[in-house]
Amino acid sequence: MSKPADPTPDFFGYADLLGDADRQELATIRAYLEEEIKPLADAAWARAEFPFEAVEKIARINPAGYTYPEFGDGRDRGPLFSGFLTLEINRVDPSLGVFCGVHTGLAMGSIHGGGSDEQRARWLPDMAAMRKIGAFALTEPEGGSDVAGGMRTTARREGDDWVLDGAKRWIGNGTFADLVVVWARDTADGGVKGFVVRKDTPGFTATKIEGKIALRTVQNADITLDEVRVPEADRLQRVDGFRDTAAILARTRGGVAWQALAVAVRAYELARAYAVERTQFGRPIGAFQLVQDLLVKMLGNVTAMFGMTVRLAQLTAAGRGSAEQAALAKAFTTSRMRECVAWARELFGGNGIVLEYEIAKFFADAEALYSFEGTREMNTLIVGKAVTGHSAFV
């Protein structure tokens, strides 16, 4: 007699590396997300609107408290738990996963890593409680992958103020964030500096980017900065050039690998459930060889992605994780994710393009994850330089 089918996408049991209490906590969070967040998220994705009523609900699980223990219960659960938490949030909805990642990882991470003690105390408590929402403004209309050397947004010092001029694009949370971390090049020394800009500052304008086919809930904005005055007290005091910006991106890039894993996990879960329920030619389609081939290829990708993300989390916890390892994880997992969602949509046939069956949302969202936080090509060149000693950047 054959062994009963095992539906878990964690085929090699990577979650077993966590303690029993951590696994139980994640199970509780998953149930809460499914019940309280998923209905709001699915409806918001279809409308391309942000479900503001979900913010208070997300705040109840205190995602910032796991990244910054001083704002949680004080217990540092480490990068592995944080990775699995990222998986759970994005498995329910990648758009709200990006909302949390931008707020907690990029915006709070910039202030936590680049701000003075006074700035941390001034901004982070409200942000951790989600009373204030953050955004991260780096990418520009004419500068994505080359923004490090080609940043056009400028900052000039005038007495106790800085004056910012320029434009930013694709800024997640940008239409409604209370605090926007803006990166600009100092006209005096050419160095990149970080500034915390309040949304109601004169000269600051954020306009929603319309017509997106992916991460539709995320309110990406075009931002214009027209002589925006920012006090010196709101310049991130411990940022000393783009190297500090890159360090923040290296940390969050590992988080994108977990996001990609989450999308692949959900695609596999949806495809497997459909395969055992959908009947054609008098039997479940899961009984056909070609359908099983699709599922096994997806499961193989998911298992390999688990291995890379979990090991990166372990290395990070040990203080041995590198930017090059994060770049490889991001490039590899998003590529494998893209294959998984395509195979899952194929398995659904015509139903795969209907939102009712959910896979269409993940199929579309995968395209955005594949491109942001460094394209596959740019992350490939980061790793290529590490393994050859030669830079191939133009």
C-alpha positions as CSV (number, residue, x, y, z in Angstrom):
1,M,0.0,0.0,0.0
2,S,1.4,3.4,-1.0
3,K,2.1,6.1,1.6
4,P,-0.6,8.8,1.9
5,A,0.1,11.9,-0.1
6,D,2.1,14.6,1.9
7,P,0.9,18.0,0.8
8,T,3.6,20.1,2.5
9,P,5.9,22.0,0.2
10,D,8.6,21.9,2.9
11,F,9.5,18.4,1.7
12,F,12.8,18.1,3.5
13,G,11.5,19.6,6.8
14,Y,13.5,22.8,7.0
15,A,11.1,24.3,9.5
16,D,12.2,21.6,11.9
17,L,15.4,23.6,12.4
18,L,13.2,26.0,14.4
19,G,12.3,25.2,18.0
20,D,8.8,23.9,18.9
21,A,7.7,27.2,20.4
22,D,8.8,29.1,17.2
23,R,6.9,26.7,15.0
24,Q,3.8,27.0,17.1
25,E,4.1,30.8,17.0
26,L,4.4,30.7,13.2
27,A,1.4,28.4,12.9
28,T,-0.7,30.8,15.0
29,I,0.4,33.7,12.8
30,R,-0.5,31.7,9.6
31,A,-4.0,31.0,10.9
32,Y,-4.4,34.7,11.8
33,L,-3.2,35.9,8.4
34,E,-5.5,33.5,6.6
35,E,-8.5,34.6,8.6
36,E,-8.0,38.3,9.0
37,I,-5.7,39.4,6.2
38,K,-6.3,37.2,3.2
39,P,-9.9,38.3,2.4
40,L,-8.9,42.0,2.6
41,A,-5.8,41.4,0.5
42,D,-7.5,39.5,-2.3
43,A,-10.2,42.2,-2.7
44,A,-7.6,45.0,-2.6
45,W,-5.5,43.3,-5.3
46,A,-8.4,43.1,-7.7
47,R,-9.1,46.9,-7.1
48,A,-5.5,47.9,-7.2
49,E,-6.1,49.7,-3.9
50,F,-4.4,49.6,-0.5
51,P,-6.4,48.1,2.3
52,F,-5.7,50.6,5.0
53,E,-8.0,48.6,7.4
54,A,-5.4,45.8,7.2
55,V,-2.6,48.0,8.8
56,E,-4.0,47.7,12.3
57,K,-4.5,44.0,11.8
58,I,-0.9,43.5,10.6
59,A,0.3,45.6,13.5
60,R,-1.2,43.1,15.9
61,I,1.4,40.5,14.9
62,N,4.1,43.2,15.3
63,P,6.4,42.2,12.5
64,A,8.9,44.9,13.5
65,G,9.2,43.3,16.9
66,Y,10.8,40.2,15.4
67,T,13.4,42.2,13.4
68,Y,14.1,44.7,16.2
69,P,13.6,42.8,19.5
70,E,13.6,46.0,21.5
71,F,10.2,46.8,20.0
72,G,8.9,43.3,20.6
73,D,9.2,40.9,23.6
74,G,12.9,41.5,23.8
75,R,13.7,38.0,22.6
76,D,15.9,37.8,19.5
77,R,14.6,35.0,17.4
78,G,17.2,35.5,14.7
79,P,17.2,35.6,10.9
80,L,15.8,32.1,10.4
81,F,12.6,32.9,12.3
82,S,12.3,36.2,10.5
83,G,12.7,34.4,7.2
84,F,9.9,32.0,8.0
85,L,7.7,35.0,9.1
86,T,8.4,36.7,5.8
87,L,7.4,33.5,4.1
88,E,4.1,33.4,6.0
89,I,3.1,37.0,5.2
90,N,4.0,36.7,1.5
91,R,2.4,33.3,1.1
92,V,-0.9,35.1,1.9
93,D,-0.3,38.2,-0.2
94,P,3.0,39.4,-1.7
95,S,1.7,42.9,-2.0
96,L,1.2,43.2,1.8
97,G,4.5,41.4,2.1
98,V,6.2,44.2,0.2
99,F,4.3,46.8,2.3
100,C,5.8,45.2,5.4
101,G,9.3,44.8,3.8
102,V,9.5,48.4,2.7
103,H,8.3,49.7,6.0
104,T,10.1,47.4,8.4
105,G,13.1,46.4,6.3
106,L,14.0,49.4,4.1
107,A,12.6,52.4,5.9
108,M,13.1,51.3,9.5
109,G,16.3,49.6,8.6
110,S,17.7,52.8,7.2
111,I,16.9,54.7,10.4
112,H,18.0,51.8,12.6
113,G,21.3,51.4,10.8
114,G,22.0,55.0,9.7
115,G,20.3,57.1,12.3
116,S,21.7,58.5,15.5
117,D,20.5,57.3,18.9
118,E,18.3,60.4,19.1
119,Q,16.8,59.8,15.6
120,R,16.1,56.1,16.5
121,A,14.3,57.1,19.6
122,R,12.4,59.8,17.8
123,W,11.1,57.7,14.9
124,L,11.3,54.0,15.4
125,P,8.8,53.5,18.3
126,D,5.9,54.9,16.2
127,M,7.1,53.0,13.1
128,A,7.4,49.7,15.0
129,A,3.8,50.2,16.2
130,M,2.7,51.2,12.6
131,R,1.4,54.5,13.9
132,K,3.8,56.0,11.3
133,I,4.5,54.3,8.0
134,G,7.8,54.5,6.2
135,A,9.0,54.4,2.6
136,F,12.4,54.2,0.9
137,A,13.1,56.5,-2.0
138,L,16.2,55.4,-4.0
139,T,15.3,54.5,-7.5
140,E,14.9,57.3,-10.0
141,P,13.1,57.7,-13.3
142,E,16.4,57.6,-15.2
143,G,18.3,55.5,-12.7
144,G,17.6,52.0,-11.5
145,S,20.5,49.6,-11.6
146,D,23.0,52.5,-12.1
147,V,21.6,54.7,-9.4
148,A,24.8,54.4,-7.3
149,G,26.9,56.2,-9.8
150,G,24.1,58.1,-11.7
151,M,22.0,59.5,-8.9
152,R,20.5,62.8,-10.1
153,T,18.6,63.8,-7.0
154,T,20.7,66.5,-5.2
155,A,21.0,67.9,-1.7
156,R,22.7,71.2,-1.0
157,R,23.4,72.6,2.5
158,E,21.9,76.0,3.4
159,G,22.6,76.9,7.0
160,D,20.8,74.4,9.2
161,D,18.8,73.0,6.4
162,W,19.3,70.9,3.3
163,V,17.5,71.6,0.0
164,L,16.5,68.5,-2.0
165,D,15.8,68.6,-5.7
166,G,15.0,65.7,-8.1
167,A,12.7,62.8,-8.7
168,K,12.2,59.2,-7.5
169,R,10.2,56.4,-9.1
170,W,8.7,53.1,-8.0
171,I,8.6,54.1,-4.4
172,G,6.5,51.5,-2.5
173,N,4.2,53.0,0.2
174,G,5.1,56.4,-1.4
175,T,1.6,57.7,-1.8
176,F,0.7,57.5,1.9
177,A,3.9,57.0,3.9
178,D,4.4,59.5,6.8
179,L,8.2,59.3,6.7
180,V,10.1,58.8,3.4
181,V,13.8,58.0,3.5
182,V,15.2,60.0,0.5
183,W,18.7,59.4,-0.9
184,A,20.4,62.3,-2.6
185,R,23.8,63.3,-3.7
186,D,25.5,66.1,-1.8
187,T,26.4,68.9,-4.3
188,A,29.4,69.8,-2.2
189,D,31.3,66.5,-1.7
190,G,29.5,64.2,-4.2
191,G,28.6,61.7,-1.5
192,V,25.2,60.1,-1.1
193,K,23.3,61.0,2.0
194,G,20.0,59.9,3.5
195,F,17.2,62.2,4.7
196,V,13.9,61.5,6.4
197,V,11.3,63.6,4.7
198,R,7.8,64.1,6.1
199,K,5.0,63.7,3.6
200,D,3.5,67.1,4.2
201,T,6.8,69.0,3.5
202,P,6.3,71.8,0.9
203,G,7.7,70.8,-2.5
204,F,7.2,67.1,-1.8
205,T,4.7,65.5,-4.2
206,A,3.9,61.8,-4.6
207,T,1.7,60.5,-7.5
208,K,0.5,56.9,-7.7
209,I,1.8,54.8,-10.6
210,E,-1.3,53.5,-12.4
211,G,-1.9,50.4,-14.6
212,K,0.4,47.9,-12.9
213,I,-0.2,44.2,-13.6
214,A,1.9,43.0,-10.6
215,L,1.8,43.8,-6.8
216,R,-1.3,45.8,-7.6
217,T,-2.0,46.5,-3.9
218,V,1.4,48.2,-3.5
219,Q,1.0,51.9,-3.9
220,N,4.1,52.7,-5.9
221,A,4.7,56.4,-6.4
222,D,6.5,58.9,-8.6
223,I,8.0,61.4,-6.2
224,T,9.1,64.9,-7.1
225,L,11.3,67.0,-4.9
226,D,11.1,70.7,-5.7
227,E,13.3,72.6,-3.2
228,V,12.2,70.5,-0.4
229,R,13.8,71.8,2.8
230,V,14.9,69.2,5.4
231,P,16.6,70.2,8.7
232,E,20.0,68.9,9.4
233,A,18.4,67.1,12.4
234,D,16.6,64.9,9.9
235,R,19.7,63.8,7.9
236,L,20.7,60.3,8.9
237,Q,23.7,61.0,10.9
238,R,25.5,57.7,10.5
239,V,25.3,57.5,6.7
240,D,28.6,58.2,5.0
241,G,28.1,57.4,1.3
242,F,26.4,54.9,-0.9
243,R,28.3,52.0,0.8
244,D,25.9,52.4,3.7
245,T,22.9,52.4,1.4
246,A,24.2,49.2,-0.2
247,A,24.6,47.6,3.1
248,I,20.8,48.1,3.8
249,L,20.0,46.7,0.4
250,A,22.2,43.6,1.0
251,R,20.2,42.8,4.2
252,T,16.8,43.3,2.5
253,R,17.9,41.3,-0.6
254,G,17.9,38.2,1.5
255,G,14.4,39.0,2.5
256,V,13.4,39.1,-1.2
257,A,14.7,35.6,-1.5
258,W,12.2,34.5,1.2
259,Q,9.5,36.4,-0.6
260,A,10.3,34.5,-3.8
261,L,10.2,31.3,-1.9
262,A,6.8,32.2,-0.4
263,V,5.3,32.8,-3.9
264,A,6.7,29.5,-5.2
265,V,5.4,27.7,-2.1
266,R,1.9,29.1,-2.6
267,A,2.0,28.3,-6.3
268,Y,2.8,24.7,-5.4
269,E,0.1,24.5,-2.8
270,L,-2.5,25.8,-5.1
271,A,-1.4,23.6,-8.0
272,R,-1.3,20.4,-5.9
273,A,-4.7,21.1,-4.4
274,Y,-6.2,21.7,-7.8
275,A,-4.5,18.6,-9.2
276,V,-6.1,16.3,-6.6
277,E,-9.5,17.9,-6.9
278,R,-9.9,18.6,-10.7
279,T,-11.3,15.7,-12.6
280,Q,-10.8,15.1,-16.3
281,F,-11.3,11.9,-18.3
282,G,-12.9,10.3,-15.3
283,R,-9.9,10.7,-12.9
284,P,-8.1,13.5,-10.9
285,I,-5.6,15.2,-13.2
286,G,-3.0,14.5,-10.5
287,A,-3.1,10.9,-11.6
288,F,-1.7,11.8,-15.0
289,Q,2.1,11.6,-15.6
290,L,2.5,15.0,-17.1
291,V,0.7,16.7,-14.3
292,Q,2.9,14.9,-11.7
293,D,5.9,16.0,-13.7
294,L,4.9,19.7,-13.3
295,L,4.3,19.2,-9.6
296,V,7.6,17.4,-9.0
297,K,9.6,20.1,-10.9
298,M,7.9,22.8,-8.8
299,L,8.7,20.8,-5.6
300,G,12.3,20.5,-6.6
301,N,12.6,24.2,-7.1
302,V,10.9,25.0,-3.8
303,T,13.2,22.5,-2.0
304,A,16.3,24.1,-3.5
305,M,15.1,27.6,-2.6
306,F,14.5,26.5,0.9
307,G,18.0,25.2,1.1
308,M,19.5,28.5,-0.1
309,T,17.4,30.8,2.0
310,V,17.7,28.8,5.2
311,R,21.5,28.5,4.8
312,L,21.8,32.3,4.2
313,A,19.8,32.9,7.3
314,Q,22.1,30.6,9.3
315,L,25.2,32.4,7.9
316,T,23.7,35.8,8.7
317,A,22.9,34.7,12.3
318,A,26.5,33.6,12.6
319,G,27.8,37.0,11.3
320,R,29.2,35.3,8.2
321,G,26.6,36.2,5.6
322,S,27.9,38.3,2.7
323,A,26.3,40.7,0.1
324,E,27.4,38.3,-2.6
325,Q,25.6,35.4,-1.0
326,A,22.5,37.5,-0.7
327,A,22.8,38.5,-4.3
328,L,23.1,34.9,-5.4
329,A,20.1,33.9,-3.3
330,K,18.0,36.7,-4.8
331,A,18.9,35.9,-8.4
332,F,18.5,32.2,-8.0
333,T,15.2,32.1,-6.0
334,T,13.4,34.6,-8.1
335,S,14.4,32.7,-11.3
336,R,13.1,29.4,-9.8
337,M,10.0,31.2,-8.6
338,R,9.3,32.4,-12.1
339,E,9.4,28.8,-13.3
340,C,7.1,27.6,-10.5
341,V,4.4,30.1,-11.1
342,A,4.5,29.4,-14.9
343,W,4.2,25.7,-14.3
344,A,1.4,26.2,-11.8
345,R,-0.6,28.4,-14.2
346,E,-0.1,25.8,-16.9
347,L,-1.5,23.1,-14.7
348,F,-4.6,25.2,-14.1
349,G,-5.3,25.5,-17.8
350,G,-7.8,28.3,-18.6
351,N,-8.7,28.6,-14.9
352,G,-5.2,29.8,-14.3
353,I,-6.0,33.3,-15.7
354,V,-9.0,33.8,-13.4
355,L,-8.5,35.6,-10.1
356,E,-11.0,33.2,-8.5
357,Y,-8.4,30.5,-8.6
358,E,-5.7,32.7,-7.0
359,I,-2.8,31.5,-9.0
360,A,-3.2,34.3,-11.5
361,K,-2.3,36.8,-8.8
362,F,0.9,35.0,-7.9
363,F,1.8,34.5,-11.5
364,A,1.6,38.3,-12.0
365,D,3.2,39.3,-8.7
366,A,6.2,37.1,-9.5
367,E,7.3,39.4,-12.3
368,A,7.8,42.3,-9.9
369,L,9.8,40.3,-7.4
370,Y,12.0,39.1,-10.3
371,S,13.0,42.6,-11.1
372,F,13.2,44.7,-7.9
373,E,16.0,44.8,-5.3
374,G,18.4,44.2,-8.2
375,T,17.6,42.5,-11.4
376,R,18.9,39.0,-12.1
377,E,21.6,40.5,-14.3
378,M,22.8,42.9,-11.8
379,N,22.9,40.3,-9.0
380,T,24.7,38.0,-11.4
381,L,27.4,40.5,-11.9
382,I,27.8,41.0,-8.2
383,V,28.4,37.3,-7.8
384,G,30.5,37.2,-10.9
385,K,32.9,39.7,-9.6
386,A,33.2,37.7,-6.3
387,V,34.0,34.5,-8.1
388,T,36.4,35.9,-10.8
389,G,37.9,39.0,-9.2
390,H,36.9,41.0,-12.2
391,S,34.2,43.6,-12.4
392,A,32.0,43.3,-15.5
393,F,29.9,46.4,-14.7
394,V,29.8,49.0,-17.4
